[in-house]
Amino acid sequence: MAAILVLLIEIAIAAFVHDALVRPYLGDSLAVVLVYLALRAATQLGVRWSAATAFAVACAIEFGQLFHAADMLGLGHCRVARVVLGTGFDAADFLAYAGGGVTVIIVEAALRRRARHCDKHARNFRKNVHIRHRSGCLPLRNWNPASTTPLHSRWGPY
């Protein structure tokens, strides 16, 4: 889903933005993010390997622009190939690609940190939730549905 959203943003930038900052640099950064998301969806590569591979793909395409790869492949007349492979080499694009890769790693680290935080609270909640049992309360981890009545916690019934 995120890859589709980034692709739509990339298409919107290509179609409607004609400036000297957003289209060349933000667009290039988002291209790395798009390749990263596609790799994560299609492979079992980890975050760092996917980010490094996405950066390498972007760099390879940029070097292809230096040597006019679209023309060498006989795709110079195809507009889609010219958009995907690019037409002009710019060394500053490597900084944009690196920015996209670093952004991916930072966002993934933040998401992981948040997930660990939420898991910790979920574990604490599960420890505090008990099931009413014939002989008293059992923690949820020892729950046996055949011998219980409705769920409650130490703060009252749900």
PERAMO-V545884 format. One record per backbone hydrogen bond with DSSP energy under -1.0 kcal/mol. NH is the residue of the N-H (numbers start at 0). CO is the residue of the C=O. If there is no record, write none. Layout:
BEGIN
nh	co
NH	CO
NH	CO
END
This chain:
BEGIN
nh	co
4	0
5	1
6	2
7	3
8	4
9	5
10	6
11	7
12	8
13	9
14	10
15	11
16	12
24	20
25	20
26	21
28	24
29	25
30	26
31	27
32	28
33	29
34	30
35	31
36	32
37	33
38	34
39	35
40	36
41	37
42	38
49	45
50	46
51	47
52	48
53	49
54	50
55	51
56	52
57	53
58	54
59	55
60	56
61	57
62	58
63	59
64	60
65	61
66	62
68	63
71	67
72	68
73	70
74	69
77	74
81	77
82	78
83	79
84	80
85	81
92	89
93	90
95	91
96	92
97	93
98	94
99	95
100	96
101	97
102	98
103	99
104	100
105	101
106	102
107	103
108	104
109	105
110	106
111	107
112	108
113	109
114	110
115	111
116	112
117	113
118	114
119	115
120	116
121	117
122	118
123	119
124	120
125	121
126	122
127	123
128	124
129	151
130	137
132	135
135	132
137	130
139	128
141	138
142	139
146	143
148	131
151	129
152	155
153	127
155	152
157	150
END
